[in-house]
Every structure is written in C-alpha cells, then in structure tokens.
Amino acid sequence: MLTPGLSVVIPHYGDPGPTRALVASLAPQGAPIIVVDDASPEPLADIDGATVIRREVNAGFGATVNAGVAEVQTDLVAILNSDLVVTDDFLASYLAAARPFLPAVVAPRVVTYGHVGASTFTFPTWRHVLAQRVNVVGNRRTWGSVSKLIGEDRPDNPEQTYATDWVSGAAMLLPTEEFRAVGGFDERFHMYLEEVDLQKRLAARGVRAVYVGAVVAEHIGFASSAPSHRERWQLESWLNYAEKWGWKRRLRIAVEVSSLVNLITEVVRGLLGRETSPLRDWAARRALTRTVWSAHKRRDT
C-alpha cells in the first residue's frame, strides 16, 4: 500500500560530484531520496540524506530507475537526472504545479548551460530521425521551422503550462502506480528514448504529458553518460523504438539517406575550401550502422 507523498529517484553513473550536490539541495526539502549507482567504475559512497543502491552490472538509465522505483513507498515519484541543479524549494514548487494535472507525467522547464532547450516533443517517426541526422538540418534546431521538423513541440512561451506527447526525461514527476502498471522503463533501451517509449505506453492508458514552465531546473548536461558511447546508444535506441512501434524498415532508409546527404554536403563544403573528411566520416557512420543492425539481429535470433 503506497502512502501519500513524493519520493525522488536519482540514477547515477560516474562523477559523484553532481549527484552529491543534487542530494544536498534536495535532502532538506523533506522527500525520501533513492540514488541508484549503475555500476560506476568507482562505486558511489553513501550520501547523507539518501538511500544508495549499488547495481553490480551496468544496464543503463531505464534499468537503474526501475531499481529505484521498486523501492518507492509513496504514491508519487520524481525521477531526476543526477546532473540537475535545483532551488531550495524545487520539490514543493514542482509538486504544487503538477497536482492539478495528475495523473500525468509532469516535467519542469529544463535549462542547459544557460539556454532553454526543448522539454516538449511529439512522438517520433522516421521523418524526425531523418531530419535530426542530416547535419545541415539538425545543427539548426534553434530555428522554429527546423525545431518542428526534428520533433520538438515547444510552447510559444517557455514559462507557460503546455500539454504535449512526451516530455524530457531529465526531470519527470508521475504516479508510482502508473509507472508500475506499464512495467516501468523497457530495459532494452540502454540510453535514450526510454522515456519516450514509457510515455507512449502511458498515453495509451490516458496518462498525458504536461510541461510546467513556471518550475525550472538547470541541467549541467552529459555528466552522467560516457561521451564515446552516445552515438551508438542513440542508434541502438532508435532501432529498438522503431521495431517496437512498427517502422524499423523506414528507420533504416532514413539512416542511409541521411548518411548520403551528409556525404554530399561535406564534399561540397570541401570544394568550397572548408576542412572536411567526408569519405572517412561516411564510412564510419556506415560501419556503425552495420554493427548496430547486426548486433540487433543476433539478439533477436
């Protein structure tokens, strides 16, 4: 039986500094805090004000959060990235803003490096993948028309409240029972798109996604994942998502077309005197695509 209230789950990997700073900010705010260390190279030591769970095998964001939510005893849970910086009244403000919309997945405005990034999105399709992976498009995501092409669904005013398909997984507040009812995060997603898949399943139950722009969290960014793995993880997650939701073949076409467009673009830039390495970059992308698809096929056989 869940008790009324809010608990916090923080997945951790790597540098303990941001995690410790976040717990120090949250601990006086009264909510139980569960930190789950996803088998960091240097195991996370105990932290005053939090329960620390240490996983023996690194399994990614979704599995780490699932382990934390399994220990939650309150009816609401806030899932927060370890590299967030929050105010002294963050949890009270967040909960007050979220309550009118529950049951829902509620996200605050997340500011990364002093810039307001997108926190609200439409459910992805192969067209979004194509736009994101074409460099001349994806690199211009701050343009309004491009933002929509890549699947962002920004409110007119970042301070407003806004209903959307899905919200950023950097900070999410939702009912614990709804999270458990859909089986939590799909642990086949090691990193990226796990929150999209979760919210798509929740949407099918009538649990909507809501952005509350009056509540703000600062995101240090990329402090909890290994940079060398990000491109592979992203491609693996796109493949998992597309297969699960019925557009795997169209995803492969989008990936191949985007690689070809990038090759042509880089050749043109080279002819204009820019420093480029189009063939090497194209070959590297093709090799990564083949590796990911082959590994996925072996997993399914």
Stockholm file with secondary structure:
# STOCKHOLM 1.0

chainA/1-301         MLTPGLSVVIPHYGDPGPTRALVASLAPQGAPIIVVDDASPEPLADIDGATVIRREVNAGFGATVNAGVAEVQTDLVAILNSDLVVTDDFLASYLAAARPFLPAVVAPRVVTYGHVGASTFTFPTWRHVLAQRVNVVGNRRTWGSVSKLIGEDRPDNPEQTYATDWVSGAAMLLPTEEFRAVGGFDERFHMYLEEVDLQKRLAARGVRAVYVGAVVAEHIGFASSAPSHRERWQLESWLNYAEKWGWKRRLRIAVEVSSLVNLITEVVRGLLGRETSPLRDWAARRALTRTVWSAHKRRDT
#=GR chainA/1-301 SS CCEEEEEEEEEECSCHHHHHHHHHHHGGGCCCEEEEECCCSSCCCCCTTSEEEECSSCCCHHHHHHHHHTTCCEEEEEEECTTEECCTTHHHHHHHHHGGGCSEEEEEEEEETTEECCCEECCCCHHHHHHHHSHHHHTTTTSHHHHHHTTBCCCSSTTSEEEESEECTTEEEEEHHHHHHTTSSCTTCSSSSHHHHHHHHHHHTTCEEEEEEEEEEEECCSTTSCGGGHHHHHHHHHHHHHHHHTCHHHHHHHHHHHHHHHHHHHHHHHHTTCCCCHHHHHHHHHHHHHHHHHHHHHHHC
#=GC SS_cons         CCEEEEEEEEEECSCHHHHHHHHHHHGGGCCCEEEEECCCSSCCCCCTTSEEEECSSCCCHHHHHHHHHTTCCEEEEEEECTTEECCTTHHHHHHHHHGGGCSEEEEEEEEETTEECCCEECCCCHHHHHHHHSHHHHTTTTSHHHHHHTTBCCCSSTTSEEEESEECTTEEEEEHHHHHHTTSSCTTCSSSSHHHHHHHHHHHTTCEEEEEEEEEEEECCSTTSCGGGHHHHHHHHHHHHHHHHTCHHHHHHHHHHHHHHHHHHHHHHHHTTCCCCHHHHHHHHHHHHHHHHHHHHHHHC
//
